[in-house]
Amino acid sequence: MTFVKKINISSEAKSMGVDFYVPFLVILIGILYTCFSPDLINLQYIARIIEFVVCPIAAWWSIYLFLEHSGEKDKETDLSAKSPASALSYGLIRVTAFFLIFLAALYVLFFTITLRYPYPYISLLNLSVIYVPQAILYCYLGFFLTVLSRNITIPLVILLAYIAFKYWTKGDSIIPLYNIMSFNIDMQLYPRIIYLAIKNIVLALVLAAAGHFILSRRKN
């Protein structure tokens, strides 16, 4: 009960207004595209939608949760005066609570895909290993960038630029930039996919810890 009081998800969602519904809309588009896909060849397009649109939108709430404090120094919360536990509730726990809502919606899309392309074509395990770590990383990357920049525009621009760059280069570039995406078009598990999932989770944990560290020690 204390956890619910501290987070107050309904109040947070209301404060975001229509922006709160953006991740649901993106996932709904993925569901509709999956339902009306005529054959297996469309799996590659569904995979691209998930990797380049659905997973990145996991950062949306972790950025917009701090909208009321971005660009308003006089209204900035003096987190340095709070305990690490308070900063944890304000930042990391709040972001994680909203990510769990996103994850539940994401699994609706996953179930839709497995119903449309049942085993042995696609399995829920495959989808979970391939895409959930990506969504987790985007979530905490958005959190870290927002806390670091104290702004919501900069994280959004960075994420959009990164996604566009990776989409057009397909991960191949002379610029050594980490690939969050698997570029997997058949939704099957391979050793490199499992290795990428582990790296994404580890990096997500590092960003989450770093974001909390900055938030709990920030001075205005």
MODELLER restraints for C-alpha pairs under 7 A, 6 or more apart:
rsr = mdl.restraints
at = mdl.atoms
rsr.add(forms.Gaussian(group=physical.xy_distance, feature=features.Distance(at['CA:6:A'], at['CA:89:A']), mean=6.86, stdev=0.5))
rsr.add(forms.Gaussian(group=physical.xy_distance, feature=features.Distance(at['CA:7:A'], at['CA:94:A']), mean=5.83, stdev=0.5))
rsr.add(forms.Gaussian(group=physical.xy_distance, feature=features.Distance(at['CA:13:A'], at['CA:20:A']), mean=5.76, stdev=0.5))
rsr.add(forms.Gaussian(group=physical.xy_distance, feature=features.Distance(at['CA:23:A'], at['CA:57:A']), mean=5.95, stdev=0.5))
rsr.add(forms.Gaussian(group=physical.xy_distance, feature=features.Distance(at['CA:26:A'], at['CA:54:A']), mean=6.29, stdev=0.5))
rsr.add(forms.Gaussian(group=physical.xy_distance, feature=features.Distance(at['CA:27:A'], at['CA:54:A']), mean=6.23, stdev=0.5))
rsr.add(forms.Gaussian(group=physical.xy_distance, feature=features.Distance(at['CA:27:A'], at['CA:106:A']), mean=6.71, stdev=0.5))
rsr.add(forms.Gaussian(group=physical.xy_distance, feature=features.Distance(at['CA:27:A'], at['CA:109:A']), mean=6.67, stdev=0.5))
rsr.add(forms.Gaussian(group=physical.xy_distance, feature=features.Distance(at['CA:30:A'], at['CA:49:A']), mean=6.88, stdev=0.5))
rsr.add(forms.Gaussian(group=physical.xy_distance, feature=features.Distance(at['CA:30:A'], at['CA:109:A']), mean=6.92, stdev=0.5))
rsr.add(forms.Gaussian(group=physical.xy_distance, feature=features.Distance(at['CA:31:A'], at['CA:109:A']), mean=5.46, stdev=0.5))
rsr.add(forms.Gaussian(group=physical.xy_distance, feature=features.Distance(at['CA:31:A'], at['CA:112:A']), mean=6.53, stdev=0.5))
rsr.add(forms.Gaussian(group=physical.xy_distance, feature=features.Distance(at['CA:34:A'], at['CA:46:A']), mean=6.77, stdev=0.5))
rsr.add(forms.Gaussian(group=physical.xy_distance, feature=features.Distance(at['CA:34:A'], at['CA:113:A']), mean=6.32, stdev=0.5))
rsr.add(forms.Gaussian(group=physical.xy_distance, feature=features.Distance(at['CA:35:A'], at['CA:116:A']), mean=6.69, stdev=0.5))
rsr.add(forms.Gaussian(group=physical.xy_distance, feature=features.Distance(at['CA:43:A'], at['CA:185:A']), mean=6.65, stdev=0.5))
rsr.add(forms.Gaussian(group=physical.xy_distance, feature=features.Distance(at['CA:43:A'], at['CA:186:A']), mean=6.37, stdev=0.5))
rsr.add(forms.Gaussian(group=physical.xy_distance, feature=features.Distance(at['CA:44:A'], at['CA:185:A']), mean=4.35, stdev=0.5))
rsr.add(forms.Gaussian(group=physical.xy_distance, feature=features.Distance(at['CA:44:A'], at['CA:186:A']), mean=6.21, stdev=0.5))
rsr.add(forms.Gaussian(group=physical.xy_distance, feature=features.Distance(at['CA:47:A'], at['CA:185:A']), mean=5.67, stdev=0.5))
rsr.add(forms.Gaussian(group=physical.xy_distance, feature=features.Distance(at['CA:51:A'], at['CA:181:A']), mean=6.16, stdev=0.5))
rsr.add(forms.Gaussian(group=physical.xy_distance, feature=features.Distance(at['CA:52:A'], at['CA:163:A']), mean=6.39, stdev=0.5))
rsr.add(forms.Gaussian(group=physical.xy_distance, feature=features.Distance(at['CA:55:A'], at['CA:131:A']), mean=6.96, stdev=0.5))
rsr.add(forms.Gaussian(group=physical.xy_distance, feature=features.Distance(at['CA:55:A'], at['CA:134:A']), mean=6.23, stdev=0.5))
rsr.add(forms.Gaussian(group=physical.xy_distance, feature=features.Distance(at['CA:55:A'], at['CA:135:A']), mean=4.57, stdev=0.5))
rsr.add(forms.Gaussian(group=physical.xy_distance, feature=features.Distance(at['CA:56:A'], at['CA:135:A']), mean=6.40, stdev=0.5))
rsr.add(forms.Gaussian(group=physical.xy_distance, feature=features.Distance(at['CA:56:A'], at['CA:138:A']), mean=5.62, stdev=0.5))
rsr.add(forms.Gaussian(group=physical.xy_distance, feature=features.Distance(at['CA:58:A'], at['CA:99:A']), mean=6.89, stdev=0.5))
rsr.add(forms.Gaussian(group=physical.xy_distance, feature=features.Distance(at['CA:58:A'], at['CA:102:A']), mean=6.73, stdev=0.5))
rsr.add(forms.Gaussian(group=physical.xy_distance, feature=features.Distance(at['CA:58:A'], at['CA:135:A']), mean=5.55, stdev=0.5))
rsr.add(forms.Gaussian(group=physical.xy_distance, feature=features.Distance(at['CA:58:A'], at['CA:138:A']), mean=5.94, stdev=0.5))
rsr.add(forms.Gaussian(group=physical.xy_distance, feature=features.Distance(at['CA:58:A'], at['CA:139:A']), mean=5.07, stdev=0.5))
rsr.add(forms.Gaussian(group=physical.xy_distance, feature=features.Distance(at['CA:59:A'], at['CA:138:A']), mean=5.16, stdev=0.5))
rsr.add(forms.Gaussian(group=physical.xy_distance, feature=features.Distance(at['CA:59:A'], at['CA:139:A']), mean=4.11, stdev=0.5))
rsr.add(forms.Gaussian(group=physical.xy_distance, feature=features.Distance(at['CA:59:A'], at['CA:142:A']), mean=4.87, stdev=0.5))
rsr.add(forms.Gaussian(group=physical.xy_distance, feature=features.Distance(at['CA:61:A'], at['CA:98:A']), mean=6.79, stdev=0.5))
rsr.add(forms.Gaussian(group=physical.xy_distance, feature=features.Distance(at['CA:62:A'], at['CA:95:A']), mean=5.26, stdev=0.5))
rsr.add(forms.Gaussian(group=physical.xy_distance, feature=features.Distance(at['CA:62:A'], at['CA:139:A']), mean=6.03, stdev=0.5))
rsr.add(forms.Gaussian(group=physical.xy_distance, feature=features.Distance(at['CA:62:A'], at['CA:142:A']), mean=5.81, stdev=0.5))
rsr.add(forms.Gaussian(group=physical.xy_distance, feature=features.Distance(at['CA:62:A'], at['CA:143:A']), mean=5.15, stdev=0.5))
rsr.add(forms.Gaussian(group=physical.xy_distance, feature=features.Distance(at['CA:63:A'], at['CA:142:A']), mean=5.59, stdev=0.5))
rsr.add(forms.Gaussian(group=physical.xy_distance, feature=features.Distance(at['CA:63:A'], at['CA:143:A']), mean=5.90, stdev=0.5))
rsr.add(forms.Gaussian(group=physical.xy_distance, feature=features.Distance(at['CA:63:A'], at['CA:146:A']), mean=5.93, stdev=0.5))
rsr.add(forms.Gaussian(group=physical.xy_distance, feature=features.Distance(at['CA:63:A'], at['CA:152:A']), mean=5.98, stdev=0.5))
rsr.add(forms.Gaussian(group=physical.xy_distance, feature=features.Distance(at['CA:64:A'], at['CA:152:A']), mean=6.89, stdev=0.5))
rsr.add(forms.Gaussian(group=physical.xy_distance, feature=features.Distance(at['CA:67:A'], at['CA:152:A']), mean=6.54, stdev=0.5))
rsr.add(forms.Gaussian(group=physical.xy_distance, feature=features.Distance(at['CA:69:A'], at['CA:75:A']), mean=6.38, stdev=0.5))
rsr.add(forms.Gaussian(group=physical.xy_distance, feature=features.Distance(at['CA:69:A'], at['CA:76:A']), mean=5.30, stdev=0.5))
rsr.add(forms.Gaussian(group=physical.xy_distance, feature=features.Distance(at['CA:70:A'], at['CA:150:A']), mean=5.48, stdev=0.5))
rsr.add(forms.Gaussian(group=physical.xy_distance, feature=features.Distance(at['CA:70:A'], at['CA:151:A']), mean=4.55, stdev=0.5))
rsr.add(forms.Gaussian(group=physical.xy_distance, feature=features.Distance(at['CA:70:A'], at['CA:152:A']), mean=6.31, stdev=0.5))
rsr.add(forms.Gaussian(group=physical.xy_distance, feature=features.Distance(at['CA:71:A'], at['CA:151:A']), mean=5.97, stdev=0.5))
rsr.add(forms.Gaussian(group=physical.xy_distance, feature=features.Distance(at['CA:78:A'], at['CA:219:A']), mean=6.77, stdev=0.5))
rsr.add(forms.Gaussian(group=physical.xy_distance, feature=features.Distance(at['CA:78:A'], at['CA:220:A']), mean=6.41, stdev=0.5))
rsr.add(forms.Gaussian(group=physical.xy_distance, feature=features.Distance(at['CA:79:A'], at['CA:87:A']), mean=6.53, stdev=0.5))
rsr.add(forms.Gaussian(group=physical.xy_distance, feature=features.Distance(at['CA:79:A'], at['CA:215:A']), mean=6.71, stdev=0.5))
rsr.add(forms.Gaussian(group=physical.xy_distance, feature=features.Distance(at['CA:79:A'], at['CA:216:A']), mean=6.06, stdev=0.5))
rsr.add(forms.Gaussian(group=physical.xy_distance, feature=features.Distance(at['CA:79:A'], at['CA:218:A']), mean=6.06, stdev=0.5))
rsr.add(forms.Gaussian(group=physical.xy_distance, feature=features.Distance(at['CA:80:A'], at['CA:216:A']), mean=6.04, stdev=0.5))
rsr.add(forms.Gaussian(group=physical.xy_distance, feature=features.Distance(at['CA:80:A'], at['CA:217:A']), mean=5.12, stdev=0.5))
rsr.add(forms.Gaussian(group=physical.xy_distance, feature=features.Distance(at['CA:80:A'], at['CA:218:A']), mean=5.12, stdev=0.5))
rsr.add(forms.Gaussian(group=physical.xy_distance, feature=features.Distance(at['CA:80:A'], at['CA:219:A']), mean=5.27, stdev=0.5))
rsr.add(forms.Gaussian(group=physical.xy_distance, feature=features.Distance(at['CA:84:A'], at['CA:216:A']), mean=5.32, stdev=0.5))
rsr.add(forms.Gaussian(group=physical.xy_distance, feature=features.Distance(at['CA:87:A'], at['CA:215:A']), mean=6.40, stdev=0.5))
rsr.add(forms.Gaussian(group=physical.xy_distance, feature=features.Distance(at['CA:87:A'], at['CA:216:A']), mean=5.18, stdev=0.5))
rsr.add(forms.Gaussian(group=physical.xy_distance, feature=features.Distance(at['CA:88:A'], at['CA:212:A']), mean=6.63, stdev=0.5))
rsr.add(forms.Gaussian(group=physical.xy_distance, feature=features.Distance(at['CA:91:A'], at['CA:212:A']), mean=6.80, stdev=0.5))
rsr.add(forms.Gaussian(group=physical.xy_distance, feature=features.Distance(at['CA:92:A'], at['CA:208:A']), mean=6.98, stdev=0.5))
rsr.add(forms.Gaussian(group=physical.xy_distance, feature=features.Distance(at['CA:92:A'], at['CA:212:A']), mean=6.28, stdev=0.5))
rsr.add(forms.Gaussian(group=physical.xy_distance, feature=features.Distance(at['CA:110:A'], at['CA:124:A']), mean=6.63, stdev=0.5))
rsr.add(forms.Gaussian(group=physical.xy_distance, feature=features.Distance(at['CA:110:A'], at['CA:127:A']), mean=6.72, stdev=0.5))
rsr.add(forms.Gaussian(group=physical.xy_distance, feature=features.Distance(at['CA:114:A'], at['CA:122:A']), mean=5.80, stdev=0.5))
rsr.add(forms.Gaussian(group=physical.xy_distance, feature=features.Distance(at['CA:114:A'], at['CA:123:A']), mean=6.13, stdev=0.5))
rsr.add(forms.Gaussian(group=physical.xy_distance, feature=features.Distance(at['CA:114:A'], at['CA:124:A']), mean=6.63, stdev=0.5))
rsr.add(forms.Gaussian(group=physical.xy_distance, feature=features.Distance(at['CA:122:A'], at['CA:187:A']), mean=6.64, stdev=0.5))
rsr.add(forms.Gaussian(group=physical.xy_distance, feature=features.Distance(at['CA:126:A'], at['CA:187:A']), mean=6.53, stdev=0.5))
rsr.add(forms.Gaussian(group=physical.xy_distance, feature=features.Distance(at['CA:126:A'], at['CA:188:A']), mean=6.06, stdev=0.5))
rsr.add(forms.Gaussian(group=physical.xy_distance, feature=features.Distance(at['CA:126:A'], at['CA:189:A']), mean=5.94, stdev=0.5))
rsr.add(forms.Gaussian(group=physical.xy_distance, feature=features.Distance(at['CA:127:A'], at['CA:187:A']), mean=6.69, stdev=0.5))
rsr.add(forms.Gaussian(group=physical.xy_distance, feature=features.Distance(at['CA:129:A'], at['CA:194:A']), mean=6.89, stdev=0.5))
rsr.add(forms.Gaussian(group=physical.xy_distance, feature=features.Distance(at['CA:129:A'], at['CA:197:A']), mean=6.42, stdev=0.5))
rsr.add(forms.Gaussian(group=physical.xy_distance, feature=features.Distance(at['CA:130:A'], at['CA:193:A']), mean=6.51, stdev=0.5))
rsr.add(forms.Gaussian(group=physical.xy_distance, feature=features.Distance(at['CA:130:A'], at['CA:197:A']), mean=6.53, stdev=0.5))
rsr.add(forms.Gaussian(group=physical.xy_distance, feature=features.Distance(at['CA:133:A'], at['CA:197:A']), mean=5.45, stdev=0.5))
rsr.add(forms.Gaussian(group=physical.xy_distance, feature=features.Distance(at['CA:133:A'], at['CA:200:A']), mean=5.70, stdev=0.5))
rsr.add(forms.Gaussian(group=physical.xy_distance, feature=features.Distance(at['CA:133:A'], at['CA:201:A']), mean=5.50, stdev=0.5))
rsr.add(forms.Gaussian(group=physical.xy_distance, feature=features.Distance(at['CA:134:A'], at['CA:180:A']), mean=6.18, stdev=0.5))
rsr.add(forms.Gaussian(group=physical.xy_distance, feature=features.Distance(at['CA:134:A'], at['CA:181:A']), mean=6.93, stdev=0.5))
rsr.add(forms.Gaussian(group=physical.xy_distance, feature=features.Distance(at['CA:134:A'], at['CA:200:A']), mean=6.26, stdev=0.5))
rsr.add(forms.Gaussian(group=physical.xy_distance, feature=features.Distance(at['CA:136:A'], at['CA:201:A']), mean=6.93, stdev=0.5))
rsr.add(forms.Gaussian(group=physical.xy_distance, feature=features.Distance(at['CA:136:A'], at['CA:204:A']), mean=6.39, stdev=0.5))
rsr.add(forms.Gaussian(group=physical.xy_distance, feature=features.Distance(at['CA:137:A'], at['CA:200:A']), mean=5.89, stdev=0.5))
rsr.add(forms.Gaussian(group=physical.xy_distance, feature=features.Distance(at['CA:137:A'], at['CA:201:A']), mean=6.44, stdev=0.5))
rsr.add(forms.Gaussian(group=physical.xy_distance, feature=features.Distance(at['CA:137:A'], at['CA:203:A']), mean=6.89, stdev=0.5))
rsr.add(forms.Gaussian(group=physical.xy_distance, feature=features.Distance(at['CA:137:A'], at['CA:204:A']), mean=4.44, stdev=0.5))
rsr.add(forms.Gaussian(group=physical.xy_distance, feature=features.Distance(at['CA:140:A'], at['CA:204:A']), mean=5.76, stdev=0.5))
rsr.add(forms.Gaussian(group=physical.xy_distance, feature=features.Distance(at['CA:140:A'], at['CA:207:A']), mean=5.96, stdev=0.5))
rsr.add(forms.Gaussian(group=physical.xy_distance, feature=features.Distance(at['CA:140:A'], at['CA:208:A']), mean=5.35, stdev=0.5))
rsr.add(forms.Gaussian(group=physical.xy_distance, feature=features.Distance(at['CA:141:A'], at['CA:204:A']), mean=6.90, stdev=0.5))
rsr.add(forms.Gaussian(group=physical.xy_distance, feature=features.Distance(at['CA:141:A'], at['CA:207:A']), mean=6.17, stdev=0.5))
rsr.add(forms.Gaussian(group=physical.xy_distance, feature=features.Distance(at['CA:142:A'], at['CA:155:A']), mean=6.29, stdev=0.5))
rsr.add(forms.Gaussian(group=physical.xy_distance, feature=features.Distance(at['CA:143:A'], at['CA:211:A']), mean=6.59, stdev=0.5))
rsr.add(forms.Gaussian(group=physical.xy_distance, feature=features.Distance(at['CA:144:A'], at['CA:207:A']), mean=5.90, stdev=0.5))
rsr.add(forms.Gaussian(group=physical.xy_distance, feature=features.Distance(at['CA:144:A'], at['CA:208:A']), mean=6.60, stdev=0.5))
rsr.add(forms.Gaussian(group=physical.xy_distance, feature=features.Distance(at['CA:144:A'], at['CA:210:A']), mean=6.95, stdev=0.5))
rsr.add(forms.Gaussian(group=physical.xy_distance, feature=features.Distance(at['CA:144:A'], at['CA:211:A']), mean=4.51, stdev=0.5))
rsr.add(forms.Gaussian(group=physical.xy_distance, feature=features.Distance(at['CA:145:A'], at['CA:155:A']), mean=5.45, stdev=0.5))
rsr.add(forms.Gaussian(group=physical.xy_distance, feature=features.Distance(at['CA:146:A'], at['CA:152:A']), mean=5.82, stdev=0.5))
rsr.add(forms.Gaussian(group=physical.xy_distance, feature=features.Distance(at['CA:146:A'], at['CA:155:A']), mean=5.94, stdev=0.5))
rsr.add(forms.Gaussian(group=physical.xy_distance, feature=features.Distance(at['CA:147:A'], at['CA:211:A']), mean=6.19, stdev=0.5))
rsr.add(forms.Gaussian(group=physical.xy_distance, feature=features.Distance(at['CA:147:A'], at['CA:215:A']), mean=6.42, stdev=0.5))
rsr.add(forms.Gaussian(group=physical.xy_distance, feature=features.Distance(at['CA:171:A'], at['CA:179:A']), mean=6.28, stdev=0.5))
rsr.add(forms.Gaussian(group=physical.xy_distance, feature=features.Distance(at['CA:180:A'], at['CA:200:A']), mean=6.75, stdev=0.5))
rsr.add(forms.Gaussian(group=physical.xy_distance, feature=features.Distance(at['CA:182:A'], at['CA:193:A']), mean=6.40, stdev=0.5))
